[in-house]
């Protein structure tokens, strides 16, 4: 999936989170970009990464191309985490479009920077609540 096609979605999310549009950066490979900047990033397939530096703001890195396999892995990991809380309802089923999956990845990454969000389950919860607030799940 070419994420640049979804620039307006990312720009909208940046605006909603009070992030500057110029801090949205599309990169070919997040791990490689981080390596050049002296930032550790062991996940070579990482689709989204928030970089924040004390006193110099932040950057939201978006991988230019996310393969179907990587997207499937990320959504499957969400499904596994959800089963810890509720096996009867799979919240990941609500991510039924590219737009929603990308918004989830973006928002769950952003959530990791918030006070009180110490793990992926809390980041998932925050991301879904934010998606609901922003109208992603309106019928």
N, C-alpha and C positions, 0 to 999 in steps of 0.2 A: 504494500500500500504506500502510495506516495503521500507523505504527510503534508507537503507543501500545498496540495489541493485543499487542505483544511486550514489554511492560514487564517481565514476569518474566524473560525471556531477558536483557534488559539488566541487570536487577538482579543476576542470577546472575553475569554476566560482570564486573560491577563488583566484586562480592564476591571472585571468583576472582583479580582483579588488585589486591586490597587498596585499592580506591577506595571512598570513602564513598557510600552510596546517595543522599544528598542532593546529591551532585555530578553526578547524572544529570539533564540538563535537556532537555526537549522544547521545540523552538522551531518556529515556522512557517517561518522562513527564516534559515538560518545566516548568510549574508552580511549580511543586514539586522541581525541581532542583533549581529554583530561590529562593524558600522559604528557602531551606537549605543554600543558599548563602546570605540570608538577602536582596534579591532583590524583590521588589513587582512585581507580575504578576497575575492579576485577571482572565486572560483568560485560563481556564483549558484545552482548546482544541488547544491552539496556536501551529501551525505546525513549525514555524521558528521564531527565535528571535536573534537579534544582541545585544550582551552585550558589552558595551565599558566602560572602566574605565580609568579615567584620569591618564596618566603615566604608565599604565600597559597593554596597547593594548586592544584587543577585542577578543571576542569569538562569533562564529556563531553557535548557538544551532539549531539542527535539531531533530525534534521528530522522533524516530525510526519507528513508525507506524502511518500513517495518514489514518483515516477511509475515506471511500467514502463519507460519510455524511459530514465530516468536509471539505473535498476538495470541495464538491458541495457548501457548505455554503460560502467558501472563494471566489470561482469563481462567485457565484451568487451576492455576495456583490460587486465584480468588475463590474458585469453587471449593477447593480443599479447605481453605481457611473458614469459609462459611459453614461447612459441615461441623466444625467445632461448636458452633452456636446453635445451628438448626438444620437438621437433616431433612425436614419436611419442605422447606422453602429455599430455593436456590436463587438468590438475588442476582447472580450473574446472568440469568435468563433475561433480565431486563435490559442487558447490554446487547440489544438486537440490531445494532447498526454500527457502521464504522465510526460515525460521529459520536455515538454514546461510548463506544469502547475507548476512543481517543480521549474524550472528556474524562472518563474514569481514570485512565493512566495519568493524565495531567494532574487532576485534582488529588489523586491518592499520593502522587509524588509531592505536590505542594503541602499536603497535610503533614508530611513527615517533618516539616520545618516548624510546625505549630507547637506551642507549649502544651504539655499533657498528652501528646500523641507519641507514645513510646514504642508502639509495635504496629505491624501491618494490619491487624484486626481493627485497631482504633483508626488507622488511616483509611481503611476501607469504609468504615462507618461514617467518618467525616465526609469522604468523597461522595457517598450515596446521598447523604443528607443535603450536601451542597448541590448535587445534580437535581434533586427533587426541588430545592428552593429555586434553582435557576430554570425550572420548567422542562427538564429533559424527559420526564416521565408522564407528561400530560397526555391524555388520550383524545 
